[in-house]
Amino acid sequence: MPDDMEQAHTYAHHPAAAGVFYLVTNGGLFRLYDRDASKPILEWTLGEIEAIWSTIESLLGPDSIRRRAQLYRHLRAVSTILI
């Protein structure tokens, strides 16, 4: 999985993707990474997905994406004012 991890990390950093997270899986084991971290922030197996679903949704769900987008827009607006 190291080559897959490197490829996912590279894609997450690409300006066109601008990913916050990336996921590496072999179909049975899932590892979710913050794009700037070297260790997974969350790891689970396929059998554990129901038990961990609320955590996954809190990180990757639509509400979380909206909150990050609002924060990003706010930070850009503040940085424009300071420049």
N, C-alpha and C positions, 0 to 999 in steps of 0.2 A: 503493500500500500504506500510506501514512501514516494514513489513516482506519481501515483495518483494524487497524493496529498500536495505535492509540489505543483502539479498542474492546476488543481483546484485553487490553491493559494495564489498562483499567478493570475488566473482568471478573475478572482475576486478583487485583485488590485488593478486590473485593467480599467482605464478611465471610462470606457463604454459600459462596463458592467457596474463599477463602483460598488461592489458588494460589501456588506457589513460582516456577513458570515459566509462560511463555506462548509459543506457537508461532504464527508468521505464515508463511503459504505461499500461493503461487499455483499449487501442484500440481507445479511443477518446481524451484523454489527454496524452501528451508526455512530459517527463521531462528528459533532458540531464544533466548529472553531470560530472564534472571533478572527477576523482576517489578520489582525496584528498580534495574535498570540500563538505560541508554539505548542501549547497543550490544549486538548479539547476542553471547551467550557461545559459540554454535556456529552455523555456517552450512554448508549442504550442498545439493547438487542431487540429484534423484531418481537419477541415474546413479551417484552416490557413496555411496548409502545402505548398500550391503553393506560397503564399505571402512570406513565410520565407525560401523557398527552397535554395536560394543562400547563406544564412547564414549557413544552415545545411551543404551544400556542401563545404563551406569554412572551416568548422570544421572537417568534416568526409569524404570528397571526396578523391580520389586517390592522387591528388597533395599534399594535406595537409598531408596525411600519408607518402608520399615520403619525404617531407620537415622534418617532425619529425624524420624519420628514419635517414636521413642524419645528422641532428643535434645530434642525439643520438650517431651515429658512431663517429662523430667529438669529442664529449665530452669524449667518452671512450678512444679515441686515445690520447687526451690531458691528461687525468688522468693517463694513462699508462706511458706517458713520465715523468710526475711529480713524479711518485712513485719510 
